């Protein structure tokens, strides 16, 4: 086979893979686009089957979601979700960085067993620990408390964060760390001024995943909160009532609640790609 034929075959293969990637992207984006379009329809048009794509657009769903029609305001729930997600993610990073440093660069004894223990904690179904945590929160007087969710989200995301950051920090050149230690840098300085800047893409990827996990968590928030610490996912469940499902309002609410995660992913997309592919190419 000639070199020209090989190049043509390679171009056709690349074009076919590119087309498949575009089709997969469209299939993933189609439900989101459908939800966004439905959120701008009236309840009558949103309930039609098949859907009416040419129906008149309106902002009634968003007005009802934000409580302008006399309903409950979503702002306390959105603020609670923001506080729980941001604070727990910051705590996870602060705890995971030195732990990953000890498991990747200054390795402790039987570090592989430690990593397996961290990973094994994610194998336990969340519902299995729901009753003990509920009883503890009740006896401690922490039910319907946002700081209880911060502690829970930190403990739930810490194992996966340590696991991820261990692989990222393993790519940090040891010679750079040794040079900093020779210059008199202590451990906090090494972590914040040497290790963190080099592993920044991996840290950003870990932070984004922890933020998404915390923002989307529903089971513990639904059981352990009431009114004061209600989060956005719990607030969304209140739209399903005995009177029926208000599709346009639910789509508007789902789109608004998804925006922080989409915005965070878009803002950190370059760091996310670098972090998730760190160490994949030698």
Secondary structure, 3 states (H helix, E strand, C coil): CCHHHHHHHHHHHHHHHHHHHHHHHHHHHHHHHHHHHHHCCCHHHHCCCCCCCCCCCCCHHHHHHCCCCCCCCCHHHHHHHHHHHHHHHHHHHHHHHHHHHHHHCCCCCCHHHHHHHHHHHHHCCHHHHHHHHHHHHHHHCCCCCHHHHHHHHHHHHHHHHHHHHHHHHCCCCHHHHHHHHHCCCCHHHHHHHHHHHHCHHHHHHHHHHHHHHHHHCCHHHHHHCCCCCCCHHHHHHCCEECCEECHHHHHHHHHHHHHHHHHHHHHCHHHHHHHHCCCCCC
